[in-house]
């Protein structure tokens, strides 16, 4: 995977004997990496809420949100179909997170990136380069392991999914209650205090540099 790749190529069926044999893998392009706030978005040509049974257009597996899968509308967020967050067989490695505090508004906006280890490590460097004027203490940003016991980030804090829901950008203090229902609903507007300049920089940087 490379942060400069444009993706594409022919999708192929995963061979027998490998995880998710028979599902399609590959073919997604950089122009198709942006999803929405919905878990299950970012799959080219597919409108989905949830990730059960889907292919891997960018090879990477969708996020496994921590916590216990239970009953109710939010259960779709906590499926174990792709293993737990610390699953080492996941392409790119186990899930990690990075925290990006804003330098404006006294650091009131704190964004978090959640993805596999390779992706998070790669994007930290790119964000530090592209968005340094918006970051508070950019040199101190390091990847941290994300597990079932991690309290942050939470799925209802997601402002954007990318690359077939294998990457999420979240905002501390944001609570999109629609995310907690498998039936959907209207997404909660972003709070007025959010640092939109930093959000734009993060969103653009992830889209143009997420490994493919």
C-alpha angles and dihedrals in degrees: 000000000000136000089221097049118112091207120215128118127125122316113236134197115254106246126245115274094036127097112280093011113194096026120116120256129190134004099109118128132211090251087064101049097099118094128168134250089288121104102235095039126118094060107129111245094357127104106201140158105206128010105248115141097356129139129242109252091172095034091240118109121242119261120278106216111216125246134063122307108237141157124292137057096308095056091094088068094058105049117148092209090112096037129253123311091264094054105139094200090067112113106258092020134268121337119279134178135211127200121222112189117194120239092214128075089029090294092304093148115066116179125191131201120211124190143104119316096257093050095046093047092049095047095048090064093046094047091048089054100042102034103032093123090061098043128094110221094347093181091063095060111115134163116261127196116257115212141166087272098052113119095200139086105029125195093242088060093062117122097174141012123203140188099020093320092301091120129045133187113204137185123217111236094023115120116189099183091186088070090065093064124073087209093061127213137183114327116240111252116250113264118265092241096061116122097241094182091059092043090054091049093049093046093049093045095050092048095050098038109031107125115259 
